[in-house]
């Protein structure tokens, strides 16, 4: 399957091709993790929202990175909201809209839960592969040890004593 270019003639402003990656991708993901807002993240990366949505649709790796950035953003929002609920806010500090934060977290709970489950499944598969590799290595070590032991002289049987 041919990969579609992420930039068309109208959207080339701000898109500096760096092979398969573009310089703005990391800026976009950083902005998305920080704000959980696609429009704000696209503005941060100096790219159009239509371009990022098109790339998300056409590029599975970009879509995975998008989901990961959103997950990071929601986790940060959860922690910040929890901290403010527990400790309050300073009277002279920045205003924080806890009701909107809770509403946003509730709206996206299902997608965040799904992403966390997929991530856990991937981690579980990687863990199983790692355990299987270790078991295989231990079996090889055991086989080598058995062969080595078989080559050693048997110390349990003593040679017959010479007659004097």
C-alpha positions as CSV (number, residue, x, y, z in Angstrom):
1,X,0.0,0.0,0.0
2,X,1.4,3.4,-1.0
3,X,1.5,5.9,1.8
4,X,-0.3,9.1,1.0
5,X,1.7,12.3,1.5
6,X,0.5,14.1,4.5
7,X,0.8,17.4,2.7
8,X,-1.0,18.6,-0.3
9,X,-0.3,21.8,-2.1
10,X,-2.7,23.9,0.1
11,X,-1.3,22.6,3.4
12,X,2.5,22.7,2.7
13,X,3.0,25.8,4.9
14,X,4.6,24.7,8.1
15,X,5.2,21.2,6.9
16,X,8.9,20.5,6.6
17,X,9.4,17.0,5.2
18,X,12.0,15.0,7.1
19,X,11.8,11.7,5.3
20,X,8.7,9.9,6.5
21,X,8.5,12.2,9.5
22,X,7.7,15.9,9.6
23,X,9.2,18.4,12.0
24,X,5.8,19.5,13.1
25,X,4.6,16.0,14.2
26,X,6.4,16.2,17.6
27,X,5.2,19.7,18.1
28,X,1.7,18.6,17.4
29,X,1.9,15.6,19.8
30,X,3.5,17.7,22.5
31,X,0.7,20.3,22.1
32,X,-1.9,17.6,22.1
33,X,-0.5,16.0,25.3
34,X,-0.4,19.4,27.0
35,X,-3.8,20.7,26.0
36,X,-5.9,17.6,25.0
37,X,-7.2,19.9,22.3
38,X,-6.6,19.2,18.6
39,X,-7.2,22.7,17.4
40,X,-4.7,24.2,20.0
41,X,-2.2,21.4,19.2
42,X,-2.4,22.1,15.5
43,X,-1.9,25.8,16.1
44,X,1.1,25.0,18.3
45,X,2.6,23.0,15.4
46,X,1.6,25.7,12.9
47,X,-0.4,23.2,10.8
48,X,-4.1,23.0,9.8
49,X,-6.5,20.9,11.7
50,X,-7.8,19.4,8.4
51,X,-4.2,18.1,7.7
52,X,-3.8,16.5,11.1
53,X,-7.2,14.8,10.8
54,X,-6.4,13.6,7.3
55,X,-3.1,12.2,8.5
56,X,-4.7,10.5,11.5
57,X,-7.1,8.8,9.1
58,X,-4.4,7.7,6.6
59,X,-1.4,6.9,8.8
60,X,-1.8,4.2,11.5
61,X,1.5,5.2,13.2
62,X,0.4,8.9,13.4
63,X,-3.0,7.7,14.8
64,X,-1.3,5.6,17.5
65,X,0.9,8.6,18.4
66,X,-2.2,10.8,18.5
67,X,-3.9,8.4,20.9
68,X,-0.8,8.1,23.1
69,X,-0.5,11.9,23.3
70,X,-4.2,12.2,24.2
71,X,-3.8,9.6,26.9
72,X,-0.9,11.5,28.4
73,X,-2.9,14.6,28.3
74,X,-5.9,13.0,30.1
75,X,-3.7,11.4,32.7
76,X,-2.1,14.8,33.4
77,X,-5.6,16.4,33.6
78,X,-6.8,13.7,36.0
79,X,-3.8,14.2,38.2
80,X,-4.0,18.0,38.2
81,X,-7.7,17.9,38.9
82,X,-7.2,15.4,41.7
83,X,-4.5,17.6,43.2
84,X,-6.7,20.7,43.0
85,X,-9.6,18.8,44.6
86,X,-7.4,17.6,47.4
87,X,-5.4,20.7,48.1
88,X,-7.5,23.5,46.7
89,X,-6.1,26.4,44.7
90,X,-4.3,29.6,45.9
91,X,-6.5,32.6,45.9
92,X,-4.0,34.5,43.8
93,X,-3.2,31.5,41.6
94,X,-4.6,30.7,38.1
95,X,-8.3,30.0,37.9
96,X,-9.0,26.3,37.3
97,X,-12.4,25.1,36.1
98,X,-12.8,21.8,37.9
99,X,-16.4,21.2,36.6
100,X,-15.2,21.5,33.0
101,X,-12.2,19.3,33.7
102,X,-14.5,16.6,35.2
103,X,-16.9,17.0,32.2
104,X,-14.0,16.6,29.7
105,X,-12.7,13.5,31.6
106,X,-16.1,12.0,31.6
107,X,-16.7,12.6,27.9
108,X,-13.5,10.8,27.0
109,X,-13.5,8.1,29.7
110,X,-14.5,5.4,27.2
111,X,-11.7,6.2,24.7
112,X,-9.1,6.5,27.4
113,X,-10.2,3.2,28.9
114,X,-10.0,1.5,25.5
115,X,-6.6,2.9,24.9
116,X,-5.3,1.9,28.3
117,X,-6.7,-1.6,27.7
118,X,-4.9,-1.9,24.4
119,X,-1.7,-0.6,25.9
120,X,-2.0,-3.1,28.7
121,X,-2.7,-5.9,26.2
122,X,0.4,-4.9,24.2
123,X,2.4,-4.8,27.4
124,X,1.1,-8.2,28.4
125,X,2.0,-9.7,25.0
126,X,5.5,-8.2,25.3
127,X,5.8,-9.6,28.9
128,X,4.8,-13.1,27.7
129,X,7.3,-12.9,24.8
130,X,10.0,-11.8,27.3
131,X,9.2,-14.6,29.7
132,X,9.2,-17.2,26.9
133,X,12.6,-16.0,25.7
134,X,14.0,-16.3,29.2
135,X,12.6,-19.8,29.6
136,X,14.2,-20.7,26.3
137,X,17.5,-19.3,27.4
138,X,17.3,-21.2,30.7
139,X,16.5,-24.5,28.9
140,X,19.6,-24.0,26.7
141,X,21.8,-23.3,29.8
142,X,20.3,-26.4,31.4
143,X,21.1,-28.6,28.4
144,X,24.7,-27.2,28.3
145,X,25.1,-28.0,32.0
146,X,23.8,-31.6,31.5
147,X,26.2,-32.2,28.7
148,X,29.0,-30.8,30.7
149,X,28.2,-33.0,33.7
150,X,28.0,-36.1,31.4
151,X,31.6,-35.4,30.2
152,X,33.0,-35.2,33.8
153,X,34.5,-38.3,35.2
154,X,32.2,-40.1,37.6
155,X,33.7,-39.5,41.1
156,X,31.2,-41.9,42.8
157,X,33.0,-44.9,41.5
158,X,36.5,-45.4,42.8
159,X,39.1,-47.2,40.7
160,X,40.0,-50.6,42.1
161,X,42.9,-50.6,44.6
162,X,46.1,-52.0,43.4
163,X,47.2,-55.3,45.0
164,X,50.4,-55.1,46.9
